[in-house]
């Protein structure tokens, strides 16, 4: 039996949505396990409170940047 284009598109959308949700969970897990998770969450809160206006959250952006710098300075270098 031939499937209609709408059925195929709906099926593909469901798979894409499922994969997207899985990737989002992976990113959330990675953030939660990072040293900078609390700083990142403060930035997210600021952006939510300020209609995603980055200029209103520069203090939090700078704090995340500093946290990231400290983290990468502590990480051992990997030679290729």
C-alpha positions, -999 to +999 in steps of 0.1 A: +000+000+000+013+035-009+016+060+019+005+095+013+029+124+013+013+138+045+017+105+063+054+103+053+060+139+063+042+133+097+063+102+102+095+121+094+085+150+117+079+126+146+113+110+141+130+145+138+111+157+169+122+126+188+158+130+178+157+167+186+143+159+221+171+133+226+198+158+216+183+185+238+184+161+268+220+153+260+229+190+260+210+195+292+228+166+309+262+180+296+254+214+310+242+200+344+274+181+348+296+211+339+314+232+365+297+263+350+262+249+352+250+273+379+265+303+360+248+291+328+215+287+345+217+323+358+223+335+323+193+315+310+171+330+338+183+365+329+175+359+292+141+345+301+133+376+323+145+400+296+129+386+265+161+370+253+178+404+252+215+396+255+225+432+261+205+431+293+224+401+306+260+411+300+270+406+336+259+369+333+275+365+299+308+378+313+305+355+344+300+325+321+329+335+299+351+337+330+339+304+344+346+288+310+381+303+309+389+290+343+376+255+334+396+253+302+428+265+320+423+236+344+417+210+317+448+190+306+459+196+271+455+166+247+482+162+221+472+149+187 
